[in-house]
Every structure is written in C-alpha cells, then in structure tokens.
C-alpha cells in the first residue's frame, strides 16, 4: 500500500493529540506551562502472515494494535498534562480502574438491555420484538452515554482536540497546507471516526445477535459477550468500506446518522489545539517518507499554544 492510500488517523488525549501512520505514532501534548511535549511510538512494519491480512481477522489484529498504542498515548498525556501537585496513580491502580470500567461497560451495554428486553418477552412479546427492543435500548444507551459525557467541561476540551484531529486529517487528505490557518477551515467530522464506530457496532450487533436470540437469558448474554470482537470487526470492515467510497452520494446518505453523532464528541478547536494536531501528524508523515511541498513547518504556529 502506498502512502497516499494509507488511512492516517489518531485520537484525542488529555491536552493533546496522537496521530498514527504506518511506521510510527506521535503524541503531542500541551504541558501545564503551555509548551508541547512529544512521544514517538514505533510501530513494527514486519510483513504479517497472509491469514492475518484476511477480512475480519485484519481488523481484530488492528484493534489490538490500536489499543496498545492508544493506551501508551493516554498514559503519556496523563503524565505530561497533570501538574506537579496532582497525584499519579500506580500501574496497579490504573489496571484495576480499567478492569472495573470494562465490567461496568459490559453490565450497562450488554447485560442491562438483555434484562430489560427479557421482561418484554415474559409479557408475551415475540423473540424478534424482544430483539428490537433490546437493540433500541442498546443504541439509546450508547447515544445517551455520549451525550452525558459531552456535558462535562474537562471532556469538552478533549472533544476540542478530537475536532482538531479530524480537521487536520481532513486537510491532509484534501492536499491542503498543514498550517493552523488552513486546517481551521476544514470540517471537524470524519467518516472513520470512533464515534461512528460505536453507533455502527450497536447496529451491526443487533443483526449478529439474532443468531443467539433463541438461547436462554444468561446463555444469550454470555454468547453476546463472546461475540463482541466479531461485532467490532464487522463494524470496522463496514467503516473501511464506506470511508473508501465516501465520495459516492449513497454512502454519504447511509452514514449521515452516524456522522451526526460526531457533533456530540467533537468541538470546534482553538488554534493551540489545531497546532498540537499538526505537530503530531508531521513526524508521522516524515517517518513514512511523505514529502509534500504544501506541508509547512509548524514552529511558527507553536507560539499560538504558549
């Protein structure tokens, strides 16, 4: 795959942005004094076996890689963005919090909808109606969760960096100069966004979970937990396809509802946020050998973040 076709992307972190390429990910985080700190995370480029490049399997492998890199980026941003008075959590405490969070997530988004929908079944609803009710509850919980966290002030800053990440990728993919002034004019919505992934996962999960709809309650819940990686993989394959064909009107119409949810998880970034996103992308492009005369060195823009 050549560089022009590689799907560059990233994620917002605490007071910064992580951008990922083929060979490296770079995290650019604002320090408490306003300057930028960087972390470069090498990505192995060894050729994977053919079976690991098959549809579904490739995205499962990619999810594992993305989780590993994303966790390193978040850990680095937490170390940089906090002030000296802020207490740091030990690795054991972080692991415990992550585990509890995962359990709560499974409880809310898998177990709770099944328990509620099962009551409808006991009241005489058909299996299909029960599945529809469960799917609606699940989708409602996902959107409700996104809306709820979008009201938190600190999260709104993260969403500002999220918007900066999208604008920067949109500018790069449009062949525009990577300067704050240029990037600022681009959309904060992007078809490969993780927010769309959450919504698409809920919708695809409804279809796949029909295969286990006839099982008893707790067996059905267990089966759904086991099927989560498959659901996520199918959702990512769907987003890969739609992103590659986003220029087609029917694809834009199909994605419109999922893209609308990004207005909850992104904010219009300030210039300092955009500068951080550009600063994270440039080393990634350089590591991949991308040389574009439109790409301006961002040193002059860094003054906006100090």
Secondary structure as the mmCIF struct_conf table of DSSP 4:
data_model
#
loop_
_struct_conf.conf_type_id
_struct_conf.id
_struct_conf.beg_label_comp_id
_struct_conf.beg_label_asym_id
_struct_conf.beg_label_seq_id
_struct_conf.end_label_comp_id
_struct_conf.end_label_asym_id
_struct_conf.end_label_seq_id
HELX_RH_3T_P HELX_RH_3T_P1 UNK A 3 UNK A 5
BEND BEND1 UNK A 6 UNK A 6
STRN STRN1 UNK A 9 UNK A 13
TURN_TY1_P TURN_TY1_P1 UNK A 14 UNK A 15
STRN STRN2 UNK A 16 UNK A 20
BEND BEND2 UNK A 22 UNK A 23
STRN STRN3 UNK A 24 UNK A 30
TURN_TY1_P TURN_TY1_P2 UNK A 32 UNK A 33
BEND BEND3 UNK A 34 UNK A 34
STRN STRN4 UNK A 36 UNK A 42
HELX_LH_PP_P HELX_LH_PP_P1 UNK A 46 UNK A 49
HELX_RH_3T_P HELX_RH_3T_P2 UNK A 50 UNK A 53
BEND BEND4 UNK A 54 UNK A 54
TURN_TY1_P TURN_TY1_P3 UNK A 55 UNK A 56
HELX_RH_AL_P HELX_RH_AL_P1 UNK A 57 UNK A 81
BEND BEND5 UNK A 82 UNK A 82
TURN_TY1_P TURN_TY1_P4 UNK A 84 UNK A 85
BEND BEND6 UNK A 86 UNK A 86
HELX_LH_PP_P HELX_LH_PP_P2 UNK A 87 UNK A 90
HELX_RH_AL_P HELX_RH_AL_P2 UNK A 91 UNK A 106
HELX_RH_PI_P HELX_RH_PI_P1 UNK A 107 UNK A 111
HELX_RH_AL_P HELX_RH_AL_P3 UNK A 112 UNK A 122
TURN_TY1_P TURN_TY1_P5 UNK A 123 UNK A 124
HELX_RH_AL_P HELX_RH_AL_P4 UNK A 127 UNK A 150
TURN_TY1_P TURN_TY1_P6 UNK A 151 UNK A 151
BEND BEND7 UNK A 152 UNK A 152
HELX_RH_AL_P HELX_RH_AL_P5 UNK A 153 UNK A 173
TURN_TY1_P TURN_TY1_P7 UNK A 174 UNK A 175
BEND BEND8 UNK A 179 UNK A 179
HELX_RH_AL_P HELX_RH_AL_P6 UNK A 180 UNK A 184
TURN_TY1_P TURN_TY1_P8 UNK A 185 UNK A 185
BEND BEND9 UNK A 186 UNK A 186
BEND BEND10 UNK A 188 UNK A 188
TURN_TY1_P TURN_TY1_P9 UNK A 191 UNK A 192
HELX_RH_AL_P HELX_RH_AL_P7 UNK A 194 UNK A 208
HELX_RH_3T_P HELX_RH_3T_P3 UNK A 209 UNK A 212
TURN_TY1_P TURN_TY1_P10 UNK A 213 UNK A 214
BEND BEND11 UNK A 215 UNK A 215
HELX_RH_AL_P HELX_RH_AL_P8 UNK A 217 UNK A 244
TURN_TY1_P TURN_TY1_P11 UNK A 245 UNK A 247
BEND BEND12 UNK A 248 UNK A 248
HELX_RH_AL_P HELX_RH_AL_P9 UNK A 249 UNK A 260
TURN_TY1_P TURN_TY1_P12 UNK A 261 UNK A 261
HELX_RH_AL_P HELX_RH_AL_P10 UNK A 262 UNK A 265
HELX_RH_AL_P HELX_RH_AL_P11 UNK A 271 UNK A 287
TURN_TY1_P TURN_TY1_P13 UNK A 288 UNK A 289
TURN_TY1_P TURN_TY1_P14 UNK A 293 UNK A 294
HELX_RH_AL_P HELX_RH_AL_P12 UNK A 299 UNK A 302
HELX_RH_3T_P HELX_RH_3T_P4 UNK A 303 UNK A 305
#
